[in-house]
Amino acid sequence: MQRKSLFSILSAAAIVAVLTGVWGSVGSRAVLAQDSDSSRKQSGVAEEKAKPYRPKSKAQLRRELSPIQYNVTQNEGTEPAFQNRYWNNKREGQYECVVCGQPLFTSKTKFKSGTGWPSFFAPLSPDSVGTKKDWKLFYTRVEVHCSRCKAHLGHVFEDGPRPTGLRYCMNSASMNFVDQATLDRRKAEQDAAEKKAAESEGSDSTETSDEASAADDQ
């Protein structure tokens, strides 16, 4: 009778051990699956941010741009002096590429050149614009274009004010002006979105940790 009871006890213990191992394995797989899903989501976000700029087709540009905008940005044309949107614009804000939206210049570096075109003594950052030699006239000029989409912006000359001594003579048709109030609103929305994303990631991490602890306890 004692041998039979001992056998029953050992059998019951074995069954419990097996079940514990099974449930522990299931819990571990669930945690691993969640970690994998979280990693895929984070990877997807990173890939989205890292996506290179995709140039627009000529047909798309013709639909989206006005004739003067298309001629200036795609054919290196020039708009009339004193007859363009921003030559005398004095508002605070930022000038962005009309083709791809990349920030190019700020009102803080804009100055009155007397040429009839919006002029700046420096771009927003050294990486905002690109340059190349232009031999279209009887003398050499330095052409300026958007560093991302290569849209033509204008030319840069060495007769500007301090501190750079440069004059970036741009075409209004190649840019869109964004006032400071809109820039501030954009910044607030971006900060709120980043904060929400950080809180969401923190919550996901906590839940995963709690579930892993629960699986270990089982």
Disulfide bonds with the S-S distance in Angstrom:
none
